[in-house]
Amino acid sequence: EAAVTQSPRNKVAVTGGKVTLSCNQTNNHNNMYWYRQDTGHGLRLIHYSYGAGSTEKGDIPDGYKASRPSQENFSLILELATPSQTSVYFCASGEGGPYYAEQFFGPGTRLTVL
Amino acid sequence: GDSVTQTEGLVTVTEGLPVKLNCTYQTTYLTIAFFWYVQYLNEAPQVLLRSSTDNKRTEHQGFHATLHKSSSSFHLQKSSAQLSDSALYYCALPNTGYQNFYFGKGTSLTVIP
């Protein structure tokens, strides 16, 4: 059974609209992450969280907000979606720490902003 | 700052021939582990290899990599590429706080018959 799930899997939004991408993990990991993936740029970190109630800015946070209401759930929010935010978004969970454990990725959400 | 460099964006190799994907890194901090992730078409990235020991060869699924701290490299190699190896490959290392990864930009490997 998949440990990191994302919804929706595909989303078409209009410019200026609000978009919420959801992520749920059953790994009981403290850390969760949101990435976007674009050809030529690889995986870029948008926001991450160390636990419920915490959110931190990643490398490209502009235009995005994040929310971590519980250990299991981590949302990415686009308040005013723009066509430049058309991308594939991946959520991941991981333990972090000196003996660095891997990150486990969800299946991805393909977002198209028209 | 810390970074990971994958010099090839696209690599095409004929089935049965060897393949090498390059990864070099820059870090000013003691880094415990290095990773290669693989992403097959329409799937999520997943760990292929990890290594934390200098000059020790690590193998998985026919691929191998050796961490060389003296040259700041962690190249991925396979002696005989298979069609099923066609995928996107990412090199990654933890950041100084050990809470996040630095990912390279990825190398798309295509194996042709």
Interface residues (C-beta under 8 A of the other chain):
Chain A: V4 N31 Y33 G40 H41 G42 L43 R44 L45 Y48 Y50 G58 F90 G96 G97 P98 Y99 Y100 E102 Q103 F105 G106 P107 G108
Chain B: G9 I32 A33 F35 E43 A44 P45 Q46 V47 R50 Y90 P94 Y98 Q99 N100 F101 F103 G104 K105 G106
